Every structure is written in structure tokens, then in C-alpha cells.
Amino acid sequence: MCSDNRQSPTEKLKSQKGASMAIALLYFLVCAMVGSVVLAAASANVSHVKMEKQNEGNYLAVMSAAELLKAQLKECTGEWESDTYEQSEAADLDRKMELKQEMLNLIMSSENGMALKQELLHDFYQSYLNCLDHNKLVISGERDRSEHSRLTFELEGDGMAPVTVALTVKPDHVVLNGHNTQQLYVAAEAELSVADEAFGQYQIRLTMGGLIHYTLNEEEITENDPVTGESRKVHRYTSQVIFSPEEPYLSGKRQTGGGSE
């Protein structure tokens, strides 16, 4: 007698139950892996876009600050002359040095209310004063840092990140070194960078040269004393300073930190 090995539909369903569960789990795993890859790619793209926007904002902020500083440097062109000073004796070296120092106060007061321009002019003229030795210009062979003037400040604009500016003014070379007429060529270099370095940092270097011309006009005259009527000698002194800056220019742009150029 032959036995019947055929299974009923209910028995077949019971026998395939484990295989169906395995297939479902495998399908779920594949979907999860694909989803995680897509999510990671989307997150990376969002991060990249955010970084690019931040880098673009940094670049615009630094460029705007550079243009503002260029304008201020160019406006430093000027000529200042002191009131005539009289004395009975000829001025010695110490007095001539005092007259040169007094010109700094005149330059500062003439630019009252223009803080940044005042600071720039102060550094330019102070670099000249720092090079004076016995009323003559002397520049150290190795560019003594005591002759340098360093100024650090921030420039800000609407909707722009604050930009840090580190400005160094230093003597470059002596053009004229007379007793009462002197000319010194100075070099200014500014490093501009975005203060927030979270997404990388843009830096721009701004350089400029300029000529500082100092003249002490000395005159000896004979006049009559208004009280006694006696003749007397009078020494008159007038100081003049001329600053002639060259066109500022950008010497390079580089980016450090994260992000792309």
C-alpha cells in the first residue's frame, strides 16, 4: 500500500514560516543600509554647503575691511605746519628734538574725531621719531624692533564678521638726512583676518610705502625792542611735516583651516 507524501496547503504554510521571516529581516537590513548611506550623503552635502557659505562670508568680510583700510591709508596724505616759535638764543639739539615731538600733537589735533586716521598718522610719524638719534636719522642694520610701531584693532560692518587687523609700520630707508631737512621712507604692512576661525580663516596682506618729510625752517632776524628801542636778535622756528603715502595694494590672499578655496 502506497503512502501519500503530499502536504496540505496548511502544512506548507507552516513549513515556510521561518524562511519568510529571514527574508523579511534581510530586506529590512538592506533598506536600513541604503537609508543610512543616503542620510550620510545628505548630511555631508548640507555641511559642505554651510561651510562654503561661511567661507564666502569670511572672504567678503575681509575684502570689505581691506577696501576700508585702503581708503583710510590713502587719506593719510597731508601737510602740517606749526606756528612760528621765537627765542633769543639759537635752538640746541634738545630744543630741535622737542620741536619735532610737538609736531605729533599738532597732527593728532588736526585729525580730531577721526580715530582710525589718527592712529595711522600717529604710527607713521612715530616711526620717524623712533629713528632719531641726536637729531639725525639712524636705522639699525637688523631693523631694530624698537623702531617698529604695531597697532591691532577690529573692523566691523553690517552683517559682516569682525575682521582683525594687525598693522606694522617700520622704517625702510633714509632718503635725506640733513640738519634741518630729513626724509624717511616707511613701510606699512597689515594682516587682515576673520576673527572667527570655526570654518576656516581668510587672510589678506595689505602693504604700502610712504615718505615722511620733515623740515625745520630756521630764521635769524634783528629787530628793535618795542620797550627800550634797542636792537636784538631773534631766532624764529617753524616746523613742517609732509606725509606722502603710495597706493596701498593687496599682496596676496590665503585661507587656513577648514573649507575650500
C-alpha positions as CSV (number, residue, x, y, z in Angstrom):
1,M,0.0,0.0,0.0
2,C,1.4,3.3,-1.1
3,S,1.6,6.2,1.4
4,D,0.6,9.7,0.2
5,N,3.5,12.2,0.8
6,R,1.6,15.3,-0.4
7,Q,1.1,18.1,2.1
8,S,-1.9,20.1,2.6
9,P,-1.8,23.9,2.0
10,T,-1.9,24.5,5.8
11,E,1.1,22.3,6.3
12,K,3.1,24.0,3.5
13,L,2.4,27.4,5.1
14,K,3.7,26.2,8.4
15,S,6.9,24.8,6.9
16,Q,7.9,28.1,5.2
17,K,7.2,30.4,8.1
18,G,10.9,30.6,9.2
19,A,12.2,31.3,5.7
20,S,9.7,34.2,5.2
21,M,10.9,35.8,8.5
22,A,14.6,35.6,7.4
23,I,13.8,37.2,4.0
24,A,11.9,40.0,5.7
25,L,14.8,40.7,8.1
26,L,17.3,40.7,5.2
27,Y,15.1,43.1,3.2
28,F,14.8,45.4,6.3
29,L,18.6,45.3,6.7
30,V,19.3,46.3,3.1
31,C,16.8,49.2,3.3
32,A,18.4,50.4,6.5
33,M,21.8,50.3,5.0
34,V,20.7,52.2,1.9
35,G,18.9,54.8,4.1
36,S,21.9,55.4,6.2
37,V,24.1,55.9,3.1
38,V,21.6,58.4,1.7
39,L,21.3,60.2,5.1
40,A,25.1,60.4,5.5
41,A,25.4,61.8,1.9
42,A,22.7,64.4,2.6
43,S,24.3,65.4,5.9
44,A,27.7,65.8,4.2
45,N,26.2,67.9,1.5
46,V,24.5,70.2,4.0
47,S,27.7,70.6,5.9
48,H,29.6,71.4,2.7
49,V,27.1,74.0,1.7
50,K,27.2,75.6,5.2
51,M,31.0,75.7,5.1
52,E,31.0,77.2,1.6
53,K,28.6,79.9,2.7
54,Q,30.7,80.6,5.8
55,N,33.9,80.8,3.7
56,E,32.2,83.2,1.3
57,G,31.1,85.4,4.2
58,N,34.6,85.4,5.6
59,Y,36.1,86.3,2.2
60,L,33.6,89.2,1.7
61,A,34.2,90.5,5.2
62,V,38.0,90.5,4.8
63,M,37.8,92.1,1.4
64,S,35.4,94.8,2.7
65,A,37.7,95.6,5.6
66,A,40.7,95.7,3.2
67,E,39.0,98.3,1.0
68,L,38.1,100.4,4.0
69,L,41.7,100.3,5.3
70,K,43.0,101.2,1.9
71,A,40.8,104.2,1.8
72,Q,42.0,105.3,5.2
73,L,45.6,104.8,4.3
74,K,45.3,106.9,1.1
75,E,43.6,109.7,3.1
76,C,46.6,110.0,5.4
77,T,48.2,112.2,2.7
78,G,48.7,115.6,4.4
79,E,50.8,118.6,5.3
80,W,51.1,120.2,8.7
81,E,52.9,123.3,9.8
82,S,53.4,124.7,13.3
83,D,53.1,128.2,14.4
84,T,56.2,130.3,14.3
85,Y,58.2,130.0,17.5
86,E,60.6,132.7,18.6
87,Q,63.5,132.7,21.1
88,S,66.5,134.9,21.8
89,E,69.1,132.1,21.5
90,A,69.6,129.6,18.7
91,A,67.9,126.3,19.4
92,D,70.2,123.5,20.5
93,L,69.7,119.8,19.6
94,D,67.5,119.1,22.5
95,R,65.2,122.0,21.6
96,K,65.1,120.9,18.0
97,M,64.0,117.4,19.1
98,E,61.3,119.0,21.2
99,L,60.0,120.9,18.2
100,K,59.8,117.6,16.3
101,Q,58.0,115.9,19.1
102,E,55.5,118.8,19.3
103,M,54.5,118.2,15.7
104,L,53.0,114.9,16.7
105,N,50.5,116.7,18.9
106,L,49.6,119.1,16.0
107,I,49.0,116.2,13.7
108,M,46.8,114.4,16.2
109,S,44.7,117.5,17.0
110,S,44.2,118.3,13.3
111,E,42.6,114.9,12.8
112,N,40.4,115.1,15.9
113,G,37.3,112.9,15.5
114,M,38.9,110.6,13.0
115,A,40.1,107.8,15.3
116,L,41.5,105.4,12.8
117,K,43.2,108.0,10.7
118,Q,44.7,109.5,13.9
119,E,46.1,106.1,14.8
120,L,47.6,105.6,11.4
121,L,49.2,109.0,11.3
122,H,50.5,108.6,14.8
123,D,52.2,105.3,13.8
124,F,53.7,106.8,10.7
125,Y,55.2,109.9,12.4
126,Q,56.2,107.9,15.5
127,S,58.3,105.6,13.3
128,Y,60.2,108.8,12.2
129,L,60.7,109.9,15.8
130,N,61.9,106.4,16.8
131,C,64.7,106.7,14.3
132,L,66.1,110.0,15.6
133,D,69.4,109.8,17.4
134,H,71.0,113.2,18.3
135,N,68.6,114.8,15.8
136,K,69.8,112.6,13.0
137,L,68.1,109.6,11.3
138,V,69.6,106.3,12.2
139,I,68.1,102.9,11.2
140,S,69.5,99.8,12.8
141,G,71.1,97.3,10.4
142,E,68.8,94.5,11.6
143,R,65.6,96.6,11.7
144,D,65.6,97.0,15.5
145,R,62.0,96.2,16.6
146,S,62.0,99.2,18.9
147,E,61.7,101.3,15.7
148,H,58.6,99.4,14.7
149,S,55.1,100.5,15.6
150,R,52.4,97.8,15.9
151,L,48.7,98.5,16.0
152,T,45.9,95.9,16.4
153,F,42.2,96.7,16.0
154,E,39.0,95.3,14.6
155,L,36.9,96.5,11.7
156,E,33.2,95.6,11.6
157,G,30.3,96.1,9.1
158,D,26.6,95.4,8.9
159,G,26.0,91.7,8.6
160,M,29.8,91.1,8.3
161,A,32.0,89.1,10.7
162,P,34.5,91.2,12.6
163,V,37.9,91.4,10.9
164,T,41.1,91.6,13.0
165,V,43.8,94.0,11.6
166,A,47.4,93.8,12.7
167,L,49.3,96.8,11.3
168,T,53.0,97.1,11.5
169,V,54.8,100.3,10.5
170,K,58.6,100.3,10.2
171,P,61.3,102.5,8.8
172,D,62.6,101.3,5.4
173,H,65.4,103.6,4.4
174,V,66.7,107.2,4.8
175,V,66.2,109.4,1.7
176,L,67.6,112.7,3.1
177,N,69.4,113.3,6.4
178,G,70.2,117.0,6.6
179,H,70.4,119.1,9.7
180,N,67.0,120.7,9.3
181,T,65.5,118.7,6.5
182,Q,65.0,114.9,6.7
183,Q,63.1,112.4,4.7
184,L,62.3,108.8,5.8
185,Y,60.7,106.1,3.7
186,V,58.4,103.9,5.8
187,A,56.7,100.7,5.0
188,A,53.3,99.6,6.4
189,E,52.0,96.0,6.4
190,A,48.6,94.9,7.6
191,E,47.4,91.4,8.1
192,L,43.6,91.2,7.9
193,S,41.9,88.0,9.1
194,V,38.4,86.9,10.1
195,A,38.2,86.7,13.9
196,D,36.0,83.5,13.9
197,E,38.1,80.5,12.7
198,A,35.3,77.9,13.1
199,F,35.0,77.2,9.3
200,G,38.5,78.3,8.2
201,Q,40.1,81.7,8.0
202,Y,40.7,84.1,5.2
203,Q,43.7,86.3,5.4
204,I,44.8,89.2,3.3
205,R,48.0,91.2,3.4
206,L,47.9,94.8,2.6
207,T,51.2,96.7,2.1
208,M,52.0,100.4,1.5
209,G,55.0,102.6,1.4
210,G,55.2,106.3,2.2
211,L,57.6,109.2,2.6
212,I,57.8,111.3,5.7
213,H,59.3,114.7,5.0
214,Y,60.3,117.0,8.0
215,T,61.6,120.5,7.6
216,L,62.6,122.9,10.3
217,N,62.6,126.5,9.0
218,E,65.2,128.5,10.9
219,E,65.5,132.3,10.6
220,E,67.6,134.8,12.4
221,I,66.4,138.4,12.3
222,T,67.3,141.7,14.0
223,E,64.5,143.8,15.4
224,N,64.1,146.7,17.8
225,D,62.8,146.1,21.2
226,P,59.4,147.8,21.5
227,V,60.1,149.0,25.0
228,T,63.8,150.0,25.0
229,G,64.2,150.6,21.4
230,E,67.4,148.6,21.4
231,S,68.1,146.2,18.6
232,R,68.1,142.5,19.3
233,K,68.5,139.2,17.5
234,V,65.5,136.8,17.4
235,H,65.5,133.2,16.2
236,R,62.3,132.0,14.6
237,Y,61.4,128.4,14.0
238,T,58.6,126.8,12.0
239,S,58.3,123.0,11.6
240,Q,56.6,121.4,8.6
241,V,55.7,117.7,8.1
242,I,54.5,116.3,4.8
243,F,53.4,112.7,4.5
244,S,53.0,111.2,1.0
245,P,51.7,107.6,1.0
246,E,51.8,105.4,-2.0
247,E,48.9,103.4,-3.4
248,P,48.1,100.5,-1.0
249,Y,47.8,97.1,-2.6
250,L,46.9,93.6,-1.8
251,S,49.9,91.3,-1.9
252,G,48.1,88.0,-1.5
253,K,45.2,86.1,-0.2
254,R,45.3,82.7,1.5
255,Q,43.0,80.5,3.5
256,T,43.8,78.4,6.5
257,G,41.7,75.9,8.4
258,G,38.6,74.1,7.1
259,G,36.6,74.7,3.9
260,S,37.7,75.1,0.3
261,E,39.1,78.0,-1.7
